Amino acid sequence: MTRTERYVLVGVALATVLAGIARYAAGISEVLAFVLATIALAGLAWVVSFATEQVGERFGAAATGFMQSTLGNLPEFFVVVFALNAGQLIVAQTAILGSILANALLVLGLVIVAGAHHARDGVMRFSPRLPNDTATLLLISTFIIVLAALATGSHDRASHHIRTISIVGAVAILIVYGTWLRQYLTGGPAPGEGASAPRIAAVTALVLLAIAGTASAFVSDWFVHALQPTIHKLHISQAFAGLVIVAIAGNAVENVTGIVLAAKGRSELAISVVKNSVAQIAAFLYPALVLVSLLTATTLTFALAPVYAGALFGTALIIWQITGDGEATLFEGTALIAAYVILATVAAFEA
């Protein structure tokens, strides 16, 4: 472990302690508590990313990308669960959507920009298999979301049974995801890219994962507790808070890890980290949370506003078009980032 990484770990621990003090101490500004919780959440995501990478270096790009996306999404899972239990349905919905859209547009765009800049000919190259699979999983998830939006918009008979439809759809999508995951992980390591030597022992990495995962549950609760007062004080829409602020803070793993890996020329692993996260949130985390929400105060369904259904469908088409051939350029990365900026602007004016 480098000296810089040790300093970062100490900083994350300090931020987490300060966030806890801000949550329970009297007289502290809600905005300050929110900022500290956001920093702590992003820091814990980095710890999960770092520790997972050290474990995953022993297993290749496919397994590493899957592990990082799975454990890196722990903060997001807790944030949505606590938001649902607090009755903040819009924040919960947009947090999930924001994670999908932020990773598929903003983070992937930045990864491509970094990867294309590193490549001698300005073209980032990677296996097209995972990008195409991700587009398929995202389209399947979007399929039920579009149907639910059309049903509720037209107030037909199906609109009165959205909860049941969502439960059946969640189970069906989880089966599809499980089938894909088994095929993906047993397909062998990606060619042409070797793993670097782990910098910490496997036991140390596992201990860090356990501590960071547990801490992220507490920090997510503090984050959600301070979110609503902050939204009112800063006059931020709930949609913007979920789609942009929560999404970026909760997905710091992909924000940092994917870009750094791409800048180092490890395009296969960089794409694996980001694409695995998109696929997992759309086809595993969202349907799993639909089922988990049956135990919370607020039920989550696939019924979303038409603008978000359209954004998801458009995103699936864009990422398939740009990454489906296994190549991407600076121009295409910039286009993805621009799409996210447009989406964030729309979200800023939503309720």
N, C-alpha and C positions, 0 to 999 in steps of 0.2 A: 504494500500500500504506500502510495506516495505521500509526501508531507502535505501537499495541497488537499488530498483526499481526507487526511486526518483532520485538517482544519475545517473542512466542510462538514464532517461528521460532528465535530464539536459545535459548530454553528447551528446545525439542525437540532441537536439536543437542547441548546440554549433557546432557540426559537420555540421549540415545543414546550419547554418549561414556562417561558414568558406567555405563550398563548393560554396555558392552563391558569396562570395567575390572572390574566386579563379576563378569563371566563368567570372566575369565582370571586375575585376581589371586588369590593364595592367602589363605586365612584369612577370607574374607568370607562372611557368613551367606547361606545359600541363600534364605532368606525375603527378605532385603534385595535380593539379586540378582533375585529374582522380581518384587518391587515395582518396581524400577528398569526392568526389561524391560517390565513392564506399562505403566508411564507412557510409556516411549519408544515402545512399539507404538501406544498411543492417540494420542500426539503425531504420529507419522508418518502415521497415518490422517487426522489433521486437515490435515496438509500436503498430502496427496493430495487431500483434499476441497476445500481452498482453491484449489489450482492447477487442479484439474479444473473447478471452478466458473468460474474466470476464462477458461479456454479455452471452456467450454461456453456462456457467456453469448452467444457469437457464433452459436449454433446452435439455440436454443430449448429448451423444457422437456423434450421427449422425448429429444433427443440428450444434453442435460446430465445428466438423470437416469440414462441408460444409462451414460454415461462415469463418473459418480461412483460408481455401484454396481460397475462393472467394476474400476476402479482401486482403489476403496476396499476391495474384497474381496481384494486382493493379500496383505495380512498374514494373512488367514484361510487363503488357499490354502497359503502357506508353513508356517503353524502345523500344519495338518493333514498335510502331506507329511512334515514333520520328526517329528510324532507317530507316524505310520505307520512311518517308518524306525526309530524308537526302540522299536517294538513296543507302543505305547500306543493300542490299538484303541479302547477305551472313550472315551478323551479325544478321539480323532479323530472318532468317530461323534457324540458329544455336542456337539463344537465346531460341526459342520455343523448339527445339529439346533438347537443353541442360537442360531445365527445366524438361522436361519429363524424360530424362535419368538420370539426377542428383538425382531427387526425387525417381525414381523407382529403381535405383541401389545404389548410394552412401548414400543418406539419409535413405532409407529403410534398407540398410545394417547396418548402424550405429544404427538405432533404434532397429533392431533385436539383434545386439551385446549387446546393453544396456539392453534390455528386457530379453534376455537369461541369462545375468550375474546376473540380479536381481532375477530371478526365482530360487527357491531352487533346482529343479531338472535340471536346465540348459535348459529348454524348454519354450519358450515364447508362450502363448496360446491366441487366439482371435477368433472371429467369422469369418468363411471362406466366408461369403456372400459377403462382400465388396471387398476382394481380387479377388474373381472370377468375380464379376461384372466389376472391374477395368481392368482385363485382357481382358474381352469381349469388352469393350469400346476401349481399346488400339488396339486390333486386328482389329476392324472395321475401326478405323482411319488409321491404317497401311495398310489396304486393298486398299484404294484409293491411298495411297502414293506409294505402290508397283506397282499398275497398271500404275500410271503416270510415274514412273521410267522406267518401261518396254516399255511404249509407246514412250517416248522421246528417250530411248536408241536405239530402233529399227527404229525410224523415220517413223512410220506408220501414217495413216491418222488421227488417234486420237491425235497424238502429235501436230497437228496444231490447236487443239481446247482445249488445256489444261486449259486455263482460264475459258471457259464455263463449262468444266467438273468439275473444282475446285469449281465453284459457286454452281452448282447443288449438288455436293458431300457435300459441307459445309452445305447447307440447310438440306440435308438428315441426316447428322450426328447430327446436332443441334436438330432435331426432336427426334432422338433416345436418345440423352442425356436428353432432357426434359422429355421424357417418363420414363427413368430410374430414374431421380431425383425425380419425383413425387412419384414413387413407393418406393424409398429409404427413403425419409423423412417421409412418412406416414406409414412406416413399424413398427414404435414403437421404443423405446429406446433399446440400446443393454443391455443384461442382465448382472448381476454380477459386475457392476462397478458404484458406486455412485459418484455424483459430489461433489466437495468441495465447501465451502462457498465462494462467490465472495468477493474480497478484496476491491473493489471500487464500488461506486454507478453506476447504469446503465446509468444515465445522464452523469456522468464523462467519462465513457467508450465510449459513443457515441460521445462526444465532441472530445476525443482523436482520435477516428476513423476518424472523419471529418477533423481534422487538419492534421493527418498523411497522409490521402488519398490525400488531396490537395497538401501538401508539396512533396509527392512522384512524382506528375506530373512535378513539377518544377525541382526536383533533377534528374529525368530521362532524361530531356532535357539536363541538364548540363553534365550528365554521357555520353550520346551519343556524345555530342559536343567534349568532351575530349578523347573519345575512339579511334577515327581514328589516331590522332597524336601520341597517346601512343603506338598503335600497330606498327606504323612505327619506333618510337624511340627505342622500346624494341625488335623489330624484332619478333613479335608474329603473328602467322597466324590468319586470321579473324575467321576461323573455331574454333580454340582453344579459342579465346576471347569469342565467342558466347557460345560454348558448356561448357566451364569451368568457366571463370571469370564472365561473365554476369549471367550465370545460378546460380552459387553459391551465388553471391551478391543479385540477385533478389529473391532468394528463401530462404533467411535467416530465414523466418518464420518456414518453415518445418525443416530446418537444426537445429534450436535451440529447438523449441517447441516439436517436435516429440521425439527427443533424451532425453530431460529432462523428459517428461511424461513417456517414457519407463523406464528410470532409477528409477522413482518413483513407478514403478509397475503398472501404468495405461496403460496397453497394448492395451486395446480396443480403447481408445481415441487416443493413439499414432498412431496406425495403421489407424484410421479414418482420422487423419490430413494428413498423407502422401499419403494414397491411394486416398482420395478425391482430393488432388492436382494433382496427376497423371491423374486421370480420367477427371478432369475439364480442364486441359491444353490440353490434347489430343482430347477430344470430345466436348469441348466448346470454350476455348480460341483460339485454332488454327483455327477452322472453322469460328469463329466470326471475327478473324483478317483477314481472307481471304476476307470476305465481307467488312470489314472496309477499307481494303487497296484499294478498288475501289475509295476511296475518297482521297488517298494519291498520292505522286509523283511516287511511285513504287508499282506495283501490286504483292501481295503474292499469290502463288498457292501451290498445293500439289506436284509439280514437284521438287523432291530432288535428290541429287546424290545417286547412287545405294548403296554406303557404308552406308549412313544414313538410307535408307529404310531397309537395312539388319539389322542395329543396332536396329531399332525400333521393327522389327519382332522378333529378338532374345530376346530382353528385355521382350516383352509380354510373350513369352514362359517361360523365366527364372522365372519371378515373379509369373506366374501361377503355375509352378512346385514347387516353394519354399513356397508360402503362400496359395495355394489353399486348403490345408488340415486343415488350422487353427492353425498350429503349425510351429515353426521355432527355429533353434538352432544356436549356435555360429558359427558353421561350415558354415551354409547357409548364415548367415549375412556376413561372411568373403568372401564368394564366390561372393556375389553381389558387394561388395566393389572392389574386384579384377577385376570384369567385367568393372566397371567404370574406373579404372586405365588404363586398356587396351584401352578402347575407347578414353580416354583423350590423350593417347600416339599417337594413330592414328590421332586424330584431330590436334595434334601439327605439323604434317607433311603435313597436307592438305593446300591447297591454302588459 
